[in-house]
Amino acid sequence: MTKVISLSDDAYSELTKLKREGESFSDIVLGLTKKEKKPLSYFFGKLSKEDADIMEKSIKEMRKNAKMRNVEF
């Protein structure tokens, strides 16, 4: 079933830039909205050293400040 949607000129222009020969606009939208599972190795090297150091520091701080619950069995 086909649906009609409205797009701003800017949105249409951006979709057109992504469109390859033989692809429909539906293909582009489905590709952009597909939730694809990626292996962990995909993310290797994506963070800069500085960003990784900031994240590591933040995680260590959160762990230090975490409070354990007392659970009785």
C-alpha positions in Angstrom: 0.0 0.0 0.0 1.3 3.4 -0.9 1.0 6.5 1.4 1.5 10.1 0.6 3.7 12.2 3.0 4.8 15.8 3.0 8.4 16.7 3.3 10.1 20.1 3.5 12.3 21.1 0.6 15.4 20.6 2.9 14.3 17.1 3.9 13.6 16.1 0.3 17.0 17.5 -0.7 18.8 15.5 2.0 16.9 12.3 0.9 17.8 12.9 -2.7 21.5 13.1 -1.7 21.3 9.7 -0.1 19.5 8.1 -3.0 21.5 5.8 -5.3 20.7 4.7 -8.7 17.9 2.1 -8.6 16.8 2.9 -5.1 13.4 4.3 -4.2 12.7 6.9 -1.5 11.1 4.0 0.4 14.4 2.1 0.3 16.2 5.2 1.7 13.7 5.7 4.6 13.7 2.0 5.5 17.5 2.0 5.5 17.6 5.0 7.8 15.1 3.6 10.2 16.3 0.0 10.3 17.6 -1.0 13.7 20.6 -3.2 12.8 22.5 -5.1 15.4 26.2 -4.5 15.0 29.0 -6.6 16.5 31.0 -5.0 19.3 34.0 -4.9 17.1 32.2 -2.4 14.8 32.7 0.2 17.5 36.4 -0.4 18.0 38.3 2.8 17.4 35.3 5.1 17.1 36.0 7.0 20.3 39.0 9.3 20.5 41.5 8.6 23.3 40.4 11.8 25.0 36.7 10.8 24.9 37.5 7.3 26.2 39.5 8.7 29.1 36.6 11.0 30.0 34.2 8.0 29.9 36.6 5.8 32.0 36.9 8.5 34.6 33.2 9.0 34.8 32.5 5.3 35.1 35.1 4.9 37.9 33.5 7.9 39.7 30.0 6.4 39.5 31.3 3.0 40.8 33.1 4.8 43.7 29.9 6.6 44.6 27.6 3.6 44.2 26.0 2.3 47.3 25.4 -1.3 47.9 22.1 -2.5 49.3 22.0 -4.8 52.2 20.0 -7.9 51.3 19.0 -10.5 53.8 18.5 -14.1 52.7 
